[in-house]
Structure formats: C-alpha cells, structure tokens
Amino acid sequence: MNILSATALFVGGLLTVQAAANLQLTRAVGSPYGAATLQLWVAAGLLGLLAALVGGLPALTRVADVPWWFLLGGLASPLYITSGILLFSRVGALAAGGLFVTGQVLTSAALDTFGLLGVPRHPLDAGVITGSLAVLAGITVIVKGGQRAMVFAGRAPSAPPGAVAVAPGWLVLGVVAGAALPVQGALNAQLRTVLQQPIAVALVSFLVAALTISVLLVVLLALRRTDPPRWPSRAMPWWGWLGGLCAAAYVTGAFLLIPVIGAAVTVALTVTGQQLASAAIDAGGLLRLPRRPLTGVRAGGLALLVAGSLVVQLT
C-alpha cells in the first residue's frame, strides 16, 4: 500500500471520529446546529492559523476571481456534520457510515464516469461496476445487520429481527450528506486552480461552511426551531473539540487526493477507513457511543464493502 492509499484510509477514519466528537459537543451545547456552528468556526480558525504559518493568506486575494459555483463545496461540511450528529445517535456509527457511503460511491462514480466538475474522466469498466456493487451490497447487509444487533443487544425488544426503526427521511438525509462529500472534493480541486494554495482552499471552504451554518442557526433560533446553544461545560470530554480538526483534515486530504488518484478510488479508500473505524467504535462502544455487537452478518457486510473498495482501487 502506497502513501496516498494510506492517507485516504486515515482521513476516512477521521470522519467517524469527527461525528462521535460532534455528538459529545452537541450534548454539551444542547443544539446540533449550535454544535455544528462551533465546530466549523473552530476548523476555520485552525486553518486560518495554518495558512498564516505557511504563507497561504495572500492567496485569498484571488477569491474575487473565483467563479461563484467553485465556492459551493463549502456547503457540504455543515450538511455532513449536522447529519452525522443526528444519525449517529439514532442508528449507530456503522449504519450511519453505510448511508453516507451509498451517496459517496454513487456520486463519485458519476463524477469519474462523466468527467463532471473538472474531475478527469475515467470510463466505467467491469471492475468499477463490480466493486461498486459489492460496496453497495455490503452497506445493505451492514444496515440490516445493525438493526438485528440492536434487537440482540436489547435496544428494541419489541421490534422483530431485521426491522428498520428509522424513518425513511433519515435514510435519505444520510445518502444526500454522503453524496455531498465527493462533490465538495471536486469543487475544492477547481478552487485550487485559481487560488494555487491548498491550505487557502480549505480555509475558504470552511469559511463558507461556517458562515452558512451560522445564518441557518440564526434563522432557526428566530423561528424557535432549535434550542439556544450554551457554552460547553467541563463535563464534556476534551476530545469533543476534535470534530473541527477532523473535518478540516478530511476536506484538505480529499481535494488533494482526487486529482491524483481519481474520485472513485479516493472515495473507495476513505469509505474503507470510515467503515473500519465505525466498526471498531460500534463493537467496542468507544467514544461514549452505545455498543452494537459486530455480528457475523455485519462482519460479512464489512468484508464485502472492503473487498469492493479494493476492487475499485485496483481497477
């Protein structure tokens, strides 16, 4: 495995850690939108400091030359972060990751096949099709097996085995949030062609994200659709602040990898890292999340997903 593949696996795993950290921050803040706002400004602040250290701030003067739609990649971060907060507590890390993966795989395949948003065109072949189908089959098994695991663990004693106790709207939200990630990576790659500085690109993306979620929070507060956020107490674990750092690392890594190894391969590897981390967190009940046993069915689904990802990569 080369350094690029290892990097993609690592940043994929950070997505799961990010969601778990954001869930802790949400419990401390009292509002998922308040937590997402706080984490995105933390990420933007960290990237601003890094940009200053590496001399990337002068590149921001070129933002005026950027086509407006290059900036839309920043909208994916608040969508994904808020969706993770809402879904992790409802379906668990592995199942939520499966929903995100579905959107990621389908969208990245479309970007590669049709050469959309400036992504180099890679014709669809039997390997990519086979690998993508294996990934989707693995996700399906994981999600259904996750419901059985919840019943087995006594979390839904009245539900029949295999029953899905989650409203369809939550499932759609997970798929849409996942689909936004490869689009974000492609748009940020386009933004880099103008700014010519990767840290500046990540900074702009997160400033757009932070401003967007801030406006949404103000609107929701005005409409009384969310509770007013409060400052986190000392009872929150220190790693509850790491969500912003994980998000910044993922976005920066993804848009650097996509032009080099392609959107489908990048997503296949980040998906694998994400699912492996999710399985470990679910099985061990880590990061203060409920324990969901890694049953034989779920392990089989995970194996299918990893195998499919590797087929896409090798192809």
TORTORTOR-681007 format. One record per residue (C-alpha): residue in one letter; residue number from 0; x, y, z. Coordinates in steps of 0.05 Angstrom, whole numbers, padded with zeros to 5 digits, m for minus. Each point is the difference from the previous one (the first is absolute). Layout:
<rec res="a" n="NUM" u="X" v="Y" w="Z"/>
...
This chain:
<rec res="m" n="0" u="00000" v="00000" w="00000"/>
<rec res="n" n="1" u="00030" v="00068" w="m00020"/>
<rec res="i" n="2" u="m00002" v="00064" w="00040"/>
<rec res="l" n="3" u="m00059" v="00028" w="m00039"/>
<rec res="s" n="4" u="m00043" v="m00061" w="00015"/>
<rec res="a" n="5" u="00019" v="00001" w="00074"/>
<rec res="t" n="6" u="m00017" v="00074" w="00003"/>
<rec res="a" n="7" u="m00069" v="m00011" w="m00030"/>
<rec res="l" n="8" u="m00014" v="m00056" w="00050"/>
<rec res="f" n="9" u="00022" v="00045" w="00058"/>
<rec res="v" n="10" u="m00042" v="00061" w="m00020"/>
<rec res="g" n="11" u="m00059" v="m00046" w="m00010"/>
<rec res="g" n="12" u="00006" v="m00025" w="00071"/>
<rec res="l" n="13" u="00002" v="00072" w="00024"/>
<rec res="l" n="14" u="m00072" v="00009" w="m00025"/>
<rec res="t" n="15" u="m00024" v="m00050" w="00052"/>
<rec res="v" n="16" u="00040" v="00032" w="00056"/>
<rec res="q" n="17" u="m00027" v="00068" w="m00022"/>
<rec res="a" n="18" u="m00072" v="m00022" w="00005"/>
<rec res="a" n="19" u="00011" v="m00031" w="00069"/>
<rec res="a" n="20" u="00035" v="00063" w="00025"/>
<rec res="n" n="21" u="m00056" v="00044" w="m00028"/>
<rec res="l" n="22" u="m00052" v="m00042" w="00036"/>
<rec res="q" n="23" u="00034" v="00013" w="00066"/>
<rec res="l" n="24" u="00003" v="00075" w="m00016"/>
<rec res="t" n="25" u="m00074" v="m00001" w="m00018"/>
<rec res="r" n="26" u="m00018" v="m00030" w="00068"/>
<rec res="a" n="27" u="00042" v="00054" w="00034"/>
<rec res="v" n="28" u="m00027" v="00057" w="m00043"/>
<rec res="g" n="29" u="m00072" v="m00023" w="m00001"/>
<rec res="s" n="30" u="m00011" v="00011" w="m00075"/>
<rec res="p" n="31" u="00027" v="m00039" w="m00061"/>
<rec res="y" n="32" u="00001" v="00064" w="m00041"/>
<rec res="g" n="33" u="00036" v="00038" w="00055"/>
<rec res="a" n="34" u="00051" v="m00056" w="00005"/>
<rec res="a" n="35" u="00011" v="m00002" w="m00075"/>
<rec res="t" n="36" u="00009" v="00076" w="m00001"/>
<rec res="l" n="37" u="00051" v="m00003" w="00056"/>
<rec res="q" n="38" u="00040" v="m00056" w="m00032"/>
<rec res="l" n="39" u="00002" v="00032" w="m00068"/>
<rec res="w" n="40" u="00026" v="00066" w="00028"/>
<rec res="v" n="41" u="00052" v="m00040" w="00039"/>
<rec res="a" n="42" u="00021" v="m00034" w="m00065"/>
<rec res="a" n="43" u="00002" v="00067" w="m00037"/>
<rec res="g" n="44" u="00042" v="00031" w="00056"/>
<rec res="l" n="45" u="00050" v="m00058" w="m00001"/>
<rec res="l" n="46" u="00006" v="00005" w="m00076"/>
<rec res="g" n="47" u="00009" v="00075" w="00005"/>
<rec res="l" n="48" u="00058" v="m00009" w="00048"/>
<rec res="l" n="49" u="00030" v="m00054" w="m00045"/>
<rec res="a" n="50" u="m00008" v="00044" w="m00062"/>
<rec res="a" n="51" u="00036" v="00056" w="00036"/>
<rec res="l" n="52" u="00057" v="m00046" w="00020"/>
<rec res="v" n="53" u="00011" v="m00027" w="m00071"/>
<rec res="g" n="54" u="m00009" v="00067" w="m00035"/>
<rec res="g" n="55" u="m00067" v="m00018" w="m00031"/>
<rec res="l" n="56" u="m00040" v="00062" w="00020"/>
<rec res="p" n="57" u="00021" v="00042" w="m00061"/>
<rec res="a" n="58" u="m00035" v="m00051" w="m00044"/>
<rec res="l" n="59" u="m00066" v="00024" w="00029"/>
<rec res="t" n="60" u="00006" v="00063" w="m00043"/>
<rec res="r" n="61" u="m00017" v="m00043" w="m00060"/>
<rec res="v" n="62" u="m00068" v="m00019" w="00027"/>
<rec res="a" n="63" u="m00031" v="00057" w="m00040"/>
<rec res="d" n="64" u="00022" v="m00037" w="m00063"/>
<rec res="v" n="65" u="m00034" v="m00065" w="00020"/>
<rec res="p" n="66" u="m00064" v="m00021" w="m00037"/>
<rec res="w" n="67" u="m00055" v="00001" w="00053"/>
<rec res="w" n="68" u="m00017" v="m00074" w="m00007"/>
<rec res="f" n="69" u="00071" v="m00020" w="00019"/>
<rec res="l" n="70" u="m00019" v="00024" w="00071"/>
<rec res="l" n="71" u="m00060" v="m00046" w="00006"/>
<rec res="g" n="72" u="00044" v="m00057" w="00025"/>
<rec res="g" n="73" u="m00001" v="00033" w="00068"/>
<rec res="l" n="74" u="m00074" v="m00016" w="00007"/>
<rec res="a" n="75" u="00016" v="m00074" w="00007"/>
<rec res="s" n="76" u="00034" v="00007" w="00068"/>
<rec res="p" n="77" u="m00060" v="00026" w="00040"/>
<rec res="l" n="78" u="m00046" v="m00051" w="m00035"/>
<rec res="y" n="79" u="00046" v="m00058" w="00016"/>
<rec res="i" n="80" u="00017" v="00021" w="00071"/>
<rec res="t" n="81" u="m00072" v="00013" w="00020"/>
<rec res="s" n="82" u="m00023" v="m00065" w="m00032"/>
<rec res="g" n="83" u="00053" v="m00039" w="00038"/>
<rec res="i" n="84" u="m00022" v="00030" w="00066"/>
<rec res="l" n="85" u="m00073" v="m00017" w="m00015"/>
<rec res="l" n="86" u="00013" v="m00070" w="m00027"/>
<rec res="f" n="87" u="00054" v="m00029" w="00045"/>
<rec res="s" n="88" u="m00044" v="00001" w="00061"/>
<rec res="r" n="89" u="m00058" v="m00032" w="m00038"/>
<rec res="v" n="90" u="00032" v="m00056" w="m00041"/>
<rec res="g" n="91" u="00072" v="m00006" w="00025"/>
<rec res="a" n="92" u="00067" v="00014" w="m00031"/>
<rec res="l" n="93" u="00002" v="m00058" w="m00049"/>
<rec res="a" n="94" u="m00070" v="00008" w="m00028"/>
<rec res="a" n="95" u="00005" v="00076" w="m00005"/>
<rec res="g" n="96" u="00066" v="m00010" w="m00036"/>
<rec res="g" n="97" u="m00035" v="m00048" w="m00047"/>
<rec res="l" n="98" u="m00050" v="00053" w="m00020"/>
<rec res="f" n="99" u="00055" v="00050" w="m00012"/>
<rec res="v" n="100" u="00038" v="m00051" w="m00041"/>
<rec res="t" n="101" u="m00059" v="m00013" w="m00046"/>
<rec res="g" n="102" u="m00002" v="00072" w="m00021"/>
<rec res="q" n="103" u="00076" v="00005" w="m00005"/>
<rec res="v" n="104" u="00008" v="m00061" w="m00045"/>
<rec res="l" n="105" u="m00056" v="00017" w="m00048"/>
<rec res="t" n="106" u="00021" v="00073" w="m00006"/>
<rec res="s" n="107" u="00074" v="m00013" w="m00008"/>
<rec res="a" n="108" u="m00014" v="m00052" w="m00054"/>
<rec res="a" n="109" u="m00041" v="00052" w="m00037"/>
<rec res="l" n="110" u="00055" v="00052" w="00007"/>
<rec res="d" n="111" u="00052" v="m00047" w="m00028"/>
<rec res="t" n="112" u="m00043" v="m00031" w="m00055"/>
<rec res="f" n="113" u="m00025" v="00066" w="m00029"/>
<rec res="g" n="114" u="00059" v="00044" w="00018"/>
<rec res="l" n="115" u="m00044" v="00048" w="00039"/>
<rec res="l" n="116" u="00023" v="00062" w="00039"/>
<rec res="g" n="117" u="00070" v="m00004" w="m00030"/>
<rec res="v" n="118" u="00014" v="m00071" w="00024"/>
<rec res="p" n="119" u="00043" v="m00038" w="m00052"/>
<rec res="r" n="120" u="m00045" v="m00048" w="m00038"/>
<rec res="h" n="121" u="00011" v="m00074" w="00015"/>
<rec res="p" n="122" u="m00046" v="m00045" w="m00043"/>
<rec res="l" n="123" u="m00043" v="m00047" w="00039"/>
<rec res="d" n="124" u="00025" v="m00072" w="m00005"/>
<rec res="a" n="125" u="m00019" v="m00068" w="00028"/>
<rec res="g" n="126" u="00047" v="00007" w="00059"/>
<rec res="v" n="127" u="m00030" v="00065" w="00024"/>
<rec res="i" n="128" u="m00070" v="m00026" w="m00010"/>
<rec res="t" n="129" u="00014" v="m00065" w="00037"/>
<rec res="g" n="130" u="00036" v="00036" w="00057"/>
<rec res="s" n="131" u="m00055" v="00052" w="00007"/>
<rec res="l" n="132" u="m00054" v="m00054" w="00002"/>
<rec res="a" n="133" u="00040" v="m00037" w="00054"/>
<rec res="v" n="134" u="00005" v="00065" w="00040"/>
<rec res="l" n="135" u="m00075" v="00012" w="m00005"/>
<rec res="a" n="136" u="m00015" v="m00072" w="00018"/>
<rec res="g" n="137" u="00045" v="00005" w="00060"/>
<rec res="i" n="138" u="m00034" v="00064" w="00023"/>
<rec res="t" n="139" u="m00069" v="m00033" w="m00006"/>
<rec res="v" n="140" u="00022" v="m00058" w="00043"/>
<rec res="i" n="141" u="00032" v="00046" w="00051"/>
<rec res="v" n="142" u="m00062" v="00043" w="00008"/>
<rec res="k" n="143" u="m00047" v="m00060" w="00006"/>
<rec res="g" n="144" u="00048" v="m00036" w="00045"/>
<rec res="g" n="145" u="00005" v="00062" w="00043"/>
<rec res="q" n="146" u="m00074" v="m00003" w="00014"/>
<rec res="r" n="147" u="00007" v="m00074" w="00020"/>
<rec res="a" n="148" u="00058" v="00019" w="00045"/>
<rec res="m" n="149" u="m00043" v="00053" w="00035"/>
<rec res="v" n="150" u="m00054" v="m00052" w="00012"/>
<rec res="f" n="151" u="00052" v="m00051" w="00024"/>
<rec res="a" n="152" u="00029" v="00051" w="00048"/>
<rec res="g" n="153" u="m00068" v="00014" w="00029"/>
<rec res="r" n="154" u="m00008" v="00070" w="m00028"/>
<rec res="a" n="155" u="m00065" v="m00014" w="m00037"/>
<rec res="p" n="156" u="m00031" v="m00061" w="00034"/>
<rec res="s" n="157" u="m00068" v="00010" w="m00032"/>
<rec res="a" n="158" u="00027" v="00005" w="m00071"/>
<rec res="p" n="159" u="00004" v="m00062" w="m00044"/>
<rec res="p" n="160" u="00069" v="m00022" w="m00023"/>
<rec res="g" n="161" u="00025" v="00041" w="m00058"/>
<rec res="a" n="162" u="m00053" v="00054" w="00009"/>
<rec res="v" n="163" u="00022" v="00070" w="m00019"/>
<rec res="a" n="164" u="m00023" v="00047" w="00054"/>
<rec res="v" n="165" u="00025" v="00062" w="m00035"/>
<rec res="a" n="166" u="m00045" v="00046" w="m00041"/>
<rec res="p" n="167" u="00016" v="00000" w="m00075"/>
<rec res="g" n="168" u="00016" v="00074" w="00003"/>
<rec res="w" n="169" u="00061" v="m00013" w="00045"/>
<rec res="l" n="170" u="00025" v="m00051" w="m00050"/>
<rec res="v" n="171" u="m00007" v="00049" w="m00057"/>
<rec res="l" n="172" u="00036" v="00053" w="00040"/>
<rec res="g" n="173" u="00059" v="m00047" w="00011"/>
<rec res="v" n="174" u="00006" v="m00016" w="m00075"/>
<rec res="v" n="175" u="m00005" v="00073" w="m00020"/>
<rec res="a" n="176" u="00052" v="00021" w="00051"/>
<rec res="g" n="177" u="00047" v="m00054" w="m00025"/>
<rec res="a" n="178" u="m00010" v="00021" w="m00072"/>
<rec res="a" n="179" u="00021" v="00071" w="00018"/>
<rec res="l" n="180" u="00071" v="m00021" w="00020"/>
<rec res="p" n="181" u="00029" v="m00020" w="m00069"/>
<rec res="v" n="182" u="m00034" v="00061" w="m00030"/>
<rec res="q" n="183" u="00034" v="00042" w="00053"/>
<rec res="g" n="184" u="00067" v="m00031" w="m00017"/>
<rec res="a" n="185" u="m00009" v="00013" w="m00074"/>
<rec res="l" n="186" u="m00021" v="00072" w="00010"/>
<rec res="n" n="187" u="00058" v="00013" w="00047"/>
<rec res="a" n="188" u="00047" v="m00028" w="m00052"/>
<rec res="q" n="189" u="m00028" v="00051" w="m00049"/>
<rec res="l" n="190" u="00008" v="00055" w="00052"/>
<rec res="r" n="191" u="00073" v="m00020" w="00006"/>
<rec res="t" n="192" u="00013" v="00014" w="m00074"/>
<rec res="v" n="193" u="m00015" v="00073" w="00015"/>
<rec res="l" n="194" u="00029" v="00010" w="00071"/>
<rec res="q" n="195" u="00061" v="m00045" w="m00013"/>
<rec res="q" n="196" u="00007" v="m00014" w="00075"/>
<rec res="p" n="197" u="m00031" v="m00061" w="00032"/>
<rec res="i" n="198" u="m00007" v="00027" w="00071"/>
<rec res="a" n="199" u="m00032" v="00063" w="m00026"/>
<rec res="v" n="200" u="m00050" v="m00043" w="m00038"/>
<rec res="a" n="201" u="m00018" v="m00038" w="00063"/>
<rec res="l" n="202" u="m00006" v="00066" w="00039"/>
<rec res="v" n="203" u="m00047" v="00030" w="m00051"/>
<rec res="s" n="204" u="m00042" v="m00063" w="m00001"/>
<rec res="f" n="205" u="m00008" v="00001" w="00075"/>
<rec res="l" n="206" u="m00014" v="00074" w="00003"/>
<rec res="v" n="207" u="m00058" v="m00012" w="m00049"/>
<rec res="a" n="208" u="m00022" v="m00059" w="00043"/>
<rec res="a" n="209" u="00004" v="00039" w="00066"/>
<rec res="l" n="210" u="m00037" v="00060" w="m00027"/>
<rec res="t" n="211" u="m00054" v="m00044" w="m00030"/>
<rec res="i" n="212" u="m00014" v="m00039" w="00064"/>
<rec res="s" n="213" u="00003" v="00065" w="00041"/>
<rec res="v" n="214" u="m00055" v="00031" w="m00043"/>
<rec res="l" n="215" u="m00041" v="m00064" w="00005"/>
<rec res="l" n="216" u="00008" v="00000" w="00076"/>
<rec res="v" n="217" u="m00024" v="00072" w="00005"/>
<rec res="v" n="218" u="m00061" v="m00016" w="m00044"/>
<rec res="l" n="219" u="m00017" v="m00062" w="00041"/>
<rec res="l" n="220" u="00006" v="00039" w="00065"/>
<rec res="a" n="221" u="m00045" v="00055" w="m00028"/>
<rec res="l" n="222" u="m00051" v="m00053" w="m00019"/>
<rec res="r" n="223" u="00009" v="m00036" w="00067"/>
<rec res="r" n="224" u="00017" v="m00065" w="m00036"/>
<rec res="t" n="225" u="00062" v="m00014" w="00042"/>
<rec res="d" n="226" u="00021" v="00012" w="00072"/>
<rec res="p" n="227" u="00048" v="00058" w="00013"/>
<rec res="p" n="228" u="00071" v="m00029" w="00005"/>
<rec res="r" n="229" u="00039" v="00005" w="00065"/>
<rec res="w" n="230" u="00075" v="m00001" w="00011"/>
<rec res="p" n="231" u="00026" v="m00071" w="00013"/>
<rec res="s" n="232" u="00014" v="m00017" w="00072"/>
<rec res="r" n="233" u="00061" v="m00035" w="00027"/>
<rec res="a" n="234" u="m00040" v="m00065" w="00002"/>
<rec res="m" n="235" u="00010" v="m00006" w="m00075"/>
<rec res="p" n="236" u="00061" v="m00044" w="m00018"/>
<rec res="w" n="237" u="00059" v="00039" w="m00029"/>
<rec res="w" n="238" u="m00005" v="m00038" w="m00065"/>
<rec res="g" n="239" u="m00069" v="00029" w="m00012"/>
<rec res="w" n="240" u="00037" v="00059" w="m00031"/>
<rec res="l" n="241" u="00036" v="m00043" w="m00052"/>
<rec res="g" n="242" u="m00058" v="m00002" w="m00050"/>
<rec res="g" n="243" u="00023" v="00065" w="m00033"/>
<rec res="l" n="244" u="00072" v="m00025" w="m00007"/>
<rec res="c" n="245" u="m00024" v="m00067" w="m00030"/>
<rec res="a" n="246" u="m00046" v="00036" w="m00049"/>
<rec res="a" n="247" u="00056" v="00047" w="m00023"/>
<rec res="a" n="248" u="00048" v="m00059" w="m00009"/>
<rec res="y" n="249" u="m00051" v="m00040" w="m00041"/>
<rec res="v" n="250" u="m00019" v="00057" w="m00047"/>
<rec res="t" n="251" u="00073" v="00020" w="m00012"/>
<rec res="g" n="252" u="00021" v="m00072" w="m00012"/>
<rec res="a" n="253" u="m00058" v="m00017" w="m00046"/>
<rec res="f" n="254" u="00009" v="00057" w="m00048"/>
<rec res="l" n="255" u="00075" v="m00012" w="m00004"/>
<rec res="l" n="256" u="m00011" v="m00074" w="m00015"/>
<rec res="i" n="257" u="m00057" v="00003" w="m00051"/>
<rec res="p" n="258" u="00041" v="00032" w="m00057"/>
<rec res="v" n="259" u="00056" v="m00051" w="00011"/>
<rec res="i" n="260" u="m00035" v="m00067" w="00010"/>
<rec res="g" n="261" u="m00070" v="00016" w="m00024"/>
<rec res="a" n="262" u="m00066" v="00012" w="00036"/>
<rec res="a" n="263" u="m00022" v="m00074" w="00000"/>
<rec res="v" n="264" u="00065" v="m00026" w="00029"/>
<rec res="t" n="265" u="00003" v="00057" w="00052"/>
<rec res="v" n="266" u="m00070" v="m00014" w="00023"/>
<rec res="a" n="267" u="00011" v="m00076" w="00000"/>
<rec res="l" n="268" u="00059" v="00007" w="00047"/>
<rec res="t" n="269" u="m00030" v="00053" w="00044"/>
<rec res="v" n="270" u="m00063" v="m00042" w="00004"/>
<rec res="t" n="271" u="00041" v="m00060" w="00022"/>
<rec res="g" n="272" u="00036" v="00040" w="00054"/>
<rec res="q" n="273" u="m00066" v="00030" w="00023"/>
<rec res="q" n="274" u="m00034" v="m00068" w="00005"/>
<rec res="l" n="275" u="00058" v="m00034" w="00036"/>
<rec res="a" n="276" u="00001" v="00056" w="00051"/>
<rec res="s" n="277" u="m00076" v="m00002" w="00007"/>
<rec res="a" n="278" u="00001" v="m00076" w="00011"/>
<rec res="a" n="279" u="00053" v="00007" w="00055"/>
<rec res="i" n="280" u="m00038" v="00056" w="00034"/>
<rec res="d" n="281" u="m00067" v="m00037" w="m00004"/>
<rec res="a" n="282" u="00028" v="m00067" w="00023"/>
<rec res="g" n="283" u="00038" v="00029" w="00059"/>
<rec res="g" n="284" u="m00049" v="00054" w="00019"/>
<rec res="l" n="285" u="00057" v="00050" w="m00007"/>
<rec res="l" n="286" u="m00004" v="00076" w="00005"/>
<rec res="r" n="287" u="m00061" v="m00006" w="00045"/>
<rec res="l" n="288" u="m00044" v="m00029" w="m00055"/>
<rec res="p" n="289" u="m00048" v="m00059" w="00014"/>
<rec res="r" n="290" u="00031" v="m00068" w="m00012"/>
<rec res="r" n="291" u="m00027" v="m00036" w="m00061"/>
<rec res="p" n="292" u="00030" v="m00070" w="m00007"/>
<rec res="l" n="293" u="00038" v="m00017" w="m00064"/>
<rec res="t" n="294" u="m00041" v="m00061" w="m00017"/>
<rec res="g" n="295" u="00017" v="m00049" w="m00055"/>
<rec res="v" n="296" u="m00049" v="00033" w="m00047"/>
<rec res="r" n="297" u="00029" v="00069" w="00012"/>
<rec res="a" n="298" u="00071" v="m00027" w="m00007"/>
<rec res="g" n="299" u="m00019" v="m00031" w="m00066"/>
<rec res="g" n="300" u="m00028" v="00066" w="m00024"/>
<rec res="l" n="301" u="00063" v="00036" w="00021"/>
<rec res="a" n="302" u="00042" v="m00052" w="m00037"/>
<rec res="l" n="303" u="m00042" v="00011" w="m00063"/>
<rec res="l" n="304" u="00009" v="00075" w="00006"/>
<rec res="v" n="305" u="00076" v="m00004" w="00009"/>
<rec res="a" n="306" u="00007" v="m00050" w="m00057"/>
<rec res="g" n="307" u="m00041" v="00044" w="m00046"/>
<rec res="s" n="308" u="00041" v="00061" w="00018"/>
<rec res="l" n="309" u="00065" v="m00038" w="m00016"/>
<rec res="v" n="310" u="m00028" v="m00023" w="m00067"/>
<rec res="v" n="311" u="m00016" v="00072" w="m00018"/>
<rec res="q" n="312" u="00070" v="00022" w="00022"/>
<rec res="l" n="313" u="00037" v="m00055" w="m00039"/>
<rec res="t" n="314" u="m00042" v="00013" w="m00062"/>
